[in-house]
C-alpha cells in the first residue's frame, strides 16, 4: 500500500538521558500515514527509547511528540489512555500473561478497550486476530506451550485485536530463526495492508528491514544519521551503512 505524505507521528528535537548518559540528543522524524518506517541503529542508539517516549512510557527531557495531531507530553491521564488505545505496541519480549490462555490474553485488552462488545463479538474478534496470524488452533493453549515464533505471533494477535491505527514494533524478530523471522516480517506487511496501519519497526535485523521498509532511518549519536529508501542505504558508500548492509547483500532473496 502506498504511504501518504501526511504524518501521523511528528517528533521534533527529542532529548532524553538517564543520569549523566544522554541517549537521544535532538532526534527529529515523521511517520507518514500507512507507512512502514524502519529505524536502525547500533545497540544503545536509542531506538527502543524512542518508541517508549512516543507512548509516554518514558518522558523526554525536552522536545515534542505529536501523535495524530495531539501533543503526547501535554495529555492528561485519561486522554493519554485514550491515545494509547489507538497504538499497538509489540514488546520485544512479547509480554504475554503466562497465567492466561491465548484466548484470555486476547480477551483482556478487548474487555478493557472495547467495552461495548458482547461475548460473541469478543470471541469473533479473537478468532479473526488469531486466524490472521495463523494461530487458530491455539485458543486454549498456554503461552508456555507455544514455540518462540508462535508466542510472537500470539503477541501480535493481541496487539491487533483492538484495531490500532499505529503499530510500534520493538525488535519483532529478535531471538527467532531465519524462517520464522521471515514469517513475522511477512505478517507485519499483511497487517499494514489489512488494517491500514502506520508502523515504526525498531530492528537490527537487516532482512526484516529489507522485507518491511517503505522508508528507513539510521540513528547515530542520538540523532537521525541517514534517511532514505532501502536502495539508498544498500548503495551508500558510508562506512556505517556498509557495516550494516554490505555483508548481507549476497544473501538477498
C-alpha positions as CSV (number, residue, x, y, z in Angstrom):
1,X,0.0,0.0,0.0
2,X,1.3,3.4,-0.9
3,X,2.1,5.5,2.1
4,X,0.7,9.0,2.4
5,X,2.9,12.1,3.0
6,X,0.5,13.1,5.8
7,X,2.3,12.4,9.1
8,X,0.6,10.6,12.0
9,X,3.6,11.0,14.3
10,X,5.8,14.1,14.3
11,X,8.9,14.0,16.6
12,X,10.8,17.3,17.0
13,X,14.2,17.8,18.7
14,X,13.6,14.9,21.2
15,X,16.1,14.7,24.0
16,X,16.3,12.2,26.8
17,X,19.1,10.9,29.0
18,X,19.5,8.6,32.1
19,X,21.6,10.1,34.8
20,X,24.6,11.6,33.1
21,X,24.2,9.5,30.0
22,X,22.4,11.3,27.1
23,X,20.6,8.9,24.8
24,X,18.6,11.0,22.3
25,X,20.2,14.3,21.5
26,X,17.7,16.2,19.4
27,X,16.1,13.5,17.3
28,X,13.6,14.6,14.6
29,X,11.4,12.3,12.4
30,X,8.0,11.9,10.9
31,X,5.9,8.7,10.5
32,X,3.6,9.1,7.5
33,X,0.1,7.6,7.1
34,X,0.1,3.9,6.0
35,X,3.9,3.8,6.1
36,X,6.3,1.2,7.5
37,X,9.2,3.2,8.8
38,X,12.2,1.1,9.8
39,X,14.5,2.5,12.5
40,X,18.0,1.1,12.5
41,X,21.0,1.7,14.8
42,X,23.6,0.0,16.9
43,X,22.7,-1.2,20.4
44,X,22.3,1.7,22.7
45,X,21.5,4.2,20.0
46,X,18.1,4.9,21.5
47,X,15.8,3.0,19.1
48,X,13.6,1.4,21.8
49,X,13.8,4.6,23.9
50,X,12.2,6.5,21.0
51,X,9.1,4.4,20.8
52,X,8.7,4.3,24.6
53,X,8.7,8.1,24.5
54,X,6.0,8.0,21.8
55,X,3.6,6.2,24.1
56,X,4.9,8.1,27.1
57,X,6.2,5.0,28.9
58,X,9.2,7.3,29.2
59,X,9.1,11.1,29.5
60,X,11.6,13.0,27.4
61,X,13.7,15.8,28.9
62,X,12.8,18.2,26.0
63,X,11.3,18.3,22.5
64,X,7.8,17.4,21.3
65,X,5.9,14.4,20.1
66,X,2.6,14.8,18.2
67,X,0.5,11.7,17.6
68,X,-2.5,12.1,15.3
69,X,-2.4,15.8,16.0
70,X,-2.2,15.6,19.8
71,X,0.9,16.5,21.8
72,X,1.7,13.5,23.9
73,X,3.5,15.3,26.6
74,X,0.5,17.6,27.4
75,X,-2.2,14.9,27.6
76,X,-3.8,14.2,31.0
77,X,-4.1,10.7,32.2
78,X,-7.5,9.9,30.6
79,X,-6.6,11.4,27.3
80,X,-3.3,9.6,27.3
81,X,-5.1,6.3,28.0
82,X,-7.4,7.0,25.1
83,X,-4.5,7.8,22.8
84,X,-2.7,4.6,23.8
85,X,-5.8,2.6,22.7
86,X,-5.1,3.7,19.2
87,X,-1.5,2.5,19.3
88,X,-0.4,-1.2,19.2
89,X,2.9,-1.8,20.9
90,X,4.6,-5.2,20.2
91,X,7.2,-5.6,23.0
92,X,10.4,-7.3,22.3
93,X,9.6,-10.0,24.9
94,X,6.0,-10.4,23.6
95,X,4.7,-9.7,27.2
96,X,2.0,-12.4,27.2
97,X,0.4,-13.2,30.5
98,X,1.8,-16.6,31.5
99,X,-1.1,-17.5,33.7
100,X,-3.7,-16.9,30.9
101,X,-4.6,-19.0,27.9
102,X,-4.1,-17.4,24.5
103,X,-7.8,-16.6,24.3
104,X,-7.7,-15.0,27.7
105,X,-4.6,-13.0,26.7
106,X,-6.5,-11.5,23.7
107,X,-9.8,-11.0,25.6
108,X,-8.0,-9.0,28.3
109,X,-7.4,-5.8,26.2
110,X,-10.6,-6.2,24.3
111,X,-12.7,-6.1,27.5
112,X,-10.8,-3.0,28.7
113,X,-10.8,-1.1,25.4
114,X,-13.9,-2.3,23.5
115,X,-16.3,-2.3,26.4
116,X,-19.5,-2.3,24.3
117,X,-18.7,-5.7,22.7
118,X,-20.8,-8.7,23.5
119,X,-19.2,-12.0,24.5
120,X,-20.0,-13.3,21.0
121,X,-18.3,-10.3,19.3
122,X,-15.3,-10.7,21.6
123,X,-15.0,-14.3,20.5
124,X,-15.3,-13.3,16.8
125,X,-12.6,-10.7,17.1
126,X,-10.3,-13.1,18.9
127,X,-10.8,-15.8,16.3
128,X,-10.2,-13.3,13.5
129,X,-7.0,-12.0,15.0
130,X,-5.6,-15.5,15.6
131,X,-6.6,-16.6,12.1
132,X,-4.7,-13.5,10.7
133,X,-1.5,-14.7,12.4
134,X,-2.0,-18.4,11.6
135,X,-2.8,-19.5,15.2
136,X,-6.5,-20.5,15.0
137,X,-5.8,-23.7,16.9
138,X,-4.1,-22.1,20.0
139,X,-7.2,-20.6,21.8
140,X,-6.9,-22.8,24.8
141,X,-3.2,-23.2,24.9
142,X,-0.9,-21.5,27.5
143,X,2.0,-19.3,26.3
144,X,4.4,-21.9,27.7
145,X,3.1,-24.5,25.3
146,X,4.0,-22.4,22.2
147,X,7.3,-22.0,20.4
148,X,9.1,-18.7,20.4
149,X,7.7,-17.8,17.0
150,X,4.2,-18.8,18.0
151,X,4.4,-16.6,21.1
152,X,5.5,-13.7,18.9
153,X,2.5,-14.3,16.6
154,X,0.2,-14.6,19.6
155,X,1.5,-11.3,20.9
156,X,0.9,-9.7,17.5
157,X,-2.6,-11.1,17.5
158,X,-3.2,-9.5,21.0
159,X,-1.9,-6.2,19.6
160,X,-4.1,-6.1,16.5
161,X,-7.3,-7.4,18.2
162,X,-8.2,-3.9,19.3
163,X,-7.8,-2.4,15.8
164,X,-4.9,0.0,16.4
165,X,-4.2,2.8,13.9
166,X,-0.5,2.9,14.6
167,X,1.8,-0.1,15.3
168,X,5.1,0.1,17.2
169,X,7.3,-3.0,16.8
170,X,10.3,-3.3,19.2
171,X,12.7,-5.8,17.6
172,X,9.9,-8.1,16.3
173,X,12.3,-10.8,15.1
174,X,14.8,-10.9,17.9
175,X,15.6,-14.5,19.0
176,X,13.8,-16.1,16.1
177,X,15.3,-18.4,13.5
178,X,15.6,-17.1,9.9
179,X,12.5,-18.8,8.6
180,X,10.3,-17.7,11.5
181,X,11.8,-14.2,11.2
182,X,10.7,-14.1,7.6
183,X,7.2,-15.1,8.6
184,X,7.0,-12.3,11.2
185,X,8.2,-9.8,8.6
186,X,5.5,-11.0,6.2
187,X,2.9,-10.7,8.9
188,X,3.9,-7.1,9.5
189,X,3.3,-6.3,5.8
190,X,0.0,-8.2,5.9
191,X,-1.2,-6.2,8.9
192,X,-0.3,-3.0,7.3
193,X,-2.3,-4.0,4.2
194,X,-5.3,-5.4,6.1
195,X,-5.6,-2.8,8.8
196,X,-4.1,0.3,7.0
197,X,-1.7,0.8,9.9
198,X,1.2,3.2,10.1
199,X,4.2,1.5,11.7
200,X,7.5,2.1,13.3
201,X,9.7,-1.0,13.2
202,X,12.7,-1.0,15.5
203,X,15.1,-3.6,14.4
204,X,18.8,-4.6,13.9
205,X,17.7,-7.5,11.6
206,X,18.6,-6.3,8.1
207,X,16.4,-9.0,6.5
208,X,13.4,-7.8,8.4
209,X,14.3,-4.2,7.4
210,X,14.6,-5.2,3.7
211,X,11.2,-7.1,3.8
212,X,9.1,-4.4,5.5
213,X,10.5,-0.9,5.0
214,X,8.8,1.8,2.9
215,X,11.5,4.1,4.3
216,X,14.5,3.7,6.6
217,X,16.2,5.9,9.2
218,X,19.6,5.2,10.8
219,X,20.2,6.6,14.3
220,X,23.7,7.5,15.5
221,X,24.8,9.6,18.4
222,X,21.2,10.2,19.5
223,X,20.1,11.7,16.2
224,X,18.9,10.7,12.7
225,X,22.2,10.0,10.8
226,X,20.6,8.9,7.5
227,X,17.2,8.7,6.0
228,X,16.1,7.2,2.7
229,X,14.9,4.1,0.8
230,X,16.3,0.6,1.0
231,X,18.3,1.3,-2.2
232,X,19.7,4.4,-0.7
233,X,21.0,2.5,2.3
234,X,22.3,-0.5,0.4
235,X,24.2,1.6,-2.2
236,X,25.6,4.1,0.3
237,X,29.4,4.4,0.5
238,X,29.1,5.5,4.1
239,X,31.1,3.3,6.4
240,X,28.3,2.8,8.9
241,X,25.8,1.8,6.2
242,X,28.3,-0.6,4.8
243,X,28.8,-2.2,8.2
244,X,25.1,-2.9,8.3
245,X,24.3,-3.8,4.7
246,X,27.4,-4.9,2.7
247,X,28.0,-8.3,4.4
248,X,24.4,-9.5,3.8
249,X,23.8,-8.2,0.3
250,X,24.9,-11.5,-1.2
251,X,22.1,-13.2,0.8
252,X,19.2,-11.2,-0.7
253,X,16.2,-13.2,-1.7
